[in-house]
Amino acid sequence: MYAVVKTGGKQYKVAKDDVILVEKLTAEAGQTVDLTDVLMIGDGADTKLGSPLIDGAAVKAEVLKQTRGEKILVFKKKRRQNYRRKKGHRQDLTALKITEILAKGAPKQAAAKAEAPAKAAAKTEAKAPAEKPEAKTETKTEAKPKAPAKKAPAKTETKPKTEAKTEAKAPAKKAPAKKPAAAKEAAPEKAAAAKKPAPKRKAPAKKPADETKE
């Protein structure tokens, strides 16, 4: 009897007591792992195919160890660019030993599926709303009469102060002082005297030439 299982994005054809290396699984050595992604089961001439998986089928395996694969080299180069990169890589792997192939699934899984609807029904019953108790009649206390509000005393009318302010601010205008008439008459005479030109000086008379000179 054999089966085709899928794990880590890869497919493996396994049979009982086979040892395979798969992508790393979160389990320690000695623990058992259930591979539920079963694509096909074959038993002699009888084969059963899934679409894409077979419902209820599972493959049980035991974790032997956590290991790493062989080292590979990753080399990159760009010519005429002086670009070269070299790296190494080792993939993390898990070693599994196939212990059992179940065409109809593990009995524990079937029991868990049967218990699931019962738990769901119990939860729905617990969530059902309980009957509300009858509302109690509330006794209202009589409201005390409020004391009448006191009226504020009427304000005495105040005369507007604007009129008094305007009267106080308006100052009496002073009449301009008049200049005396004598000062006005003296002013044009001084101006005329200033405009008169100064008297020209006469040049001295030339003496007559002597007649006795020849």
Residue, then its C-alpha position, 0 to 999 in steps of 0.5 A: m500500500y502506498a500514498v502520495v502526500k503533499t508537504g512543503g509545496k512538494q509531493y512524495k510517494v511513500a509507503k510504510d517504513d519509508v524514510i523521507l526528507v521534507e521541508k522543515l516542520t515544527a516538531e521535535a525528534g520522537q514526535t508523531v506528525d499527521l500528513t493530511d494532504v493525501l492526493m492518492i492512495g494505491d493498494g495493488a490494483d485498486t487506486k483512489l484519487g482525490s479531487p484534489l485531496i481525499d477526504g479523511a485520509a492521512v499518513k502518520a509519520e515519526v520525526l527522526k531528526q532535524t537536519r540540513g541539506e547539502k551545501i549549494l553555491v549561488f554565484k552571480k556575475k555581470r560581465r564588463q561590470n566587475y560584478r561577482r557575488k558568491k554565496g552558500h546555502r544549506q536548506d533546513l530539512t526534517a527526516l520522517k519515517i512513515t509509520e501508517i497510512l490511513a485511507k479513512g483518517a485517524p480514529k482520533q480525528a473522527a471522534a474530534k469531528a463528532e464532538a465538534p457539533a455537540k460543543a457548538a450546540a451547547k454553546t448556542e444553548a448557553k447564549a440563549p437569552a434568559e427570561k427577564p424578571e418582572a419590572k418592579t414598581e417604582t415609588k416616586t417621592e413627592a416633590k417639595p414645593k419650590a420657594p418663590a424666586k425673589k424679584a430683583p429691585a428696579k434700577t433707578e434711571t440714570k441720566p445720560k452723561t453724553e450731554a454733560k461730556t459734550e458741554a464740558k469738552a467744547p472750549a470757547k473760541k478766542a477771537p484773533a488779535k488785531k494788528p495795530a494800523a500804524a504797524k500796517e502803514a509802516a510796513p509798505e514804507k520799509a519795503a519801498a525804501a529797501k527797493k530804491p537803488a543806491p545813488k551812483r558815484k560820478a567819475p572825476a572830470k579830466k583835466p584839460a591838456d596844456e596848450t603850451k605843450e607842442 
